[in-house]
Amino acid sequence: MKTLPVLFLAIPLMACAGGDLTPPTRKTRASAARLQSDHSSMFKPTLTLSPKTVTLAPGETQSFSAQINYEPDGPRFPRQPVAWSVVEAGGGEITRTGLYTAPSSPGSYHVKAEREDHPGISDTATVTVVSKAAPAPPKQ
């Protein structure tokens, strides 16, 4: 007797569930695959590094940021999937969060950010390291 009321509730709910309960056919699977293929071929991953150019004194720091786009239905990452590097050996250091420290030697260096989720998509910024200017002579 106790299962009777539950059974009467379950039948109307099943009838109202809606949707197509038939298994997918070869045609519907092919259509879904084509839509997914069309979607992924339209997505163009990008990465934009900011700032693009900066001038620093030896030992100074600069924070860089990378703006990336995500696929509309793709995964969202807790940390941006960006790998940071300095192109030239001895050209300074950069952390995994994009904080650059200029080297002690003046020169022109390049900071590179590359997408980890789409290898080959990267952007580069130019860092010019200049020696500190000598202090101005005192006024007489």
N, C-alpha and C positions, 0 to 999 in steps of 0.2 A: 503494500500500500504506500509506503513512503517513496518509492521510485516513480509512482504514477504522476504526481505533480511535476517532478523534474522532467519527466518524459514529455509532458504537455508543453513545458516551456522550451525544451530543446528543439522540437519540431518546427515551431514558428521561427525561431532564430535561424535555423538552418535554411529555411525557405527564404529568409530575408538577406542572407549573406551576399547574394549577387555575385557577379563575376562569371567568367567562363570556367567551368570545372572540367572541361574536356582537356586531355593532354595536348601539348603543342604539336602541330603537324610539321612536316618538313618545310612547308611553305612559310609558316609563321616563324620558324627558327631561322630560316634564310633571310626573311625580312628583318628580323631583329638584329642579326649579324650585320646586314647591310647598313642599317641605321647606326649601329655602333661604329662601324668602319667609317661612314661618312662623318660622324661626329669627331672621331679622333683625327681624321685627315684635315678637318677645318681648324683644329686647335694649333696655334703656333706659340710655343713656349718662348718667353722673353725674360731678360734680366737687364736691369738698368742700374748702374753704379752711380752713387752720388757721394761727394762732389766729384766732378770729372777731372779737375785740376786743382792743385793746392801747392802753396809754397810754405816750407817750414824751415826752422833753424835746426841744427843737429840736436837730436835727443827729444825734440818736441813730438807731441802726439796729435793724431787726427782720427776722429771716428768716421768710418765710412758706412754707408748703408746700401743694401741691395734690394731693389723692388722687383719682385717676381710676380708672374700671373699663375693662377691655378686653373686646371681643367674644371669646367663647370660641375661635373659629377665626379671629379677625381678626389684623391685623398688630401686632407689638410694635415700639415705637419706641426707638431708642437714647437719645433725649432725650424726656421727657414732652412731648406736643403741647399745651403750655399757653402762652398769650400773657398777659403781665402788663402791667397799666397802673394809673395813678393817675387816678381819675375827675375830680377837680377840678384845674383849671389852677393851678399853683403849690403843689400839695398834696404836694410831695416827689418823690422819684425811686424807681424800682424797676428792678432789673436783670432780665435774662431768666432768672435762676435764682431770683428771688423775694426778693432782699435789698432791703429798703425803707430809705430814708434820709428822716427827717422833715424838713420845711421849717423855716425859722427863725421862721415866724409861727405862734402858737398857733391852734388851731381843730380842727374835726372834718373828717377826710378819709376817703376810701374807696379801698381797694386792690381791684382786680378781676382775677380770673383767668378766662380763657375758653379752652375747648377748641378747638384748631385743627382737630382731626379731626372734630369735631361742632360747627360754629358755632352759636351761640345757647345753648349749655350753659355757664353761668358761675356764679360765686359771688363774693360781695363780703365784705370784712372792713372794720371801722371802726377807724380810728386817731385817737385823741385826742392832740393835741399840746398840752402845758401848759408854761407858762414855768417855768423853774427857780425853785424856792422860794429866798427869801433865806436866807442862813445864820443860824442861831440866834445871838442875842447871847451874848457870853461870860458865864459865871456869875461872880458877884462874891462 
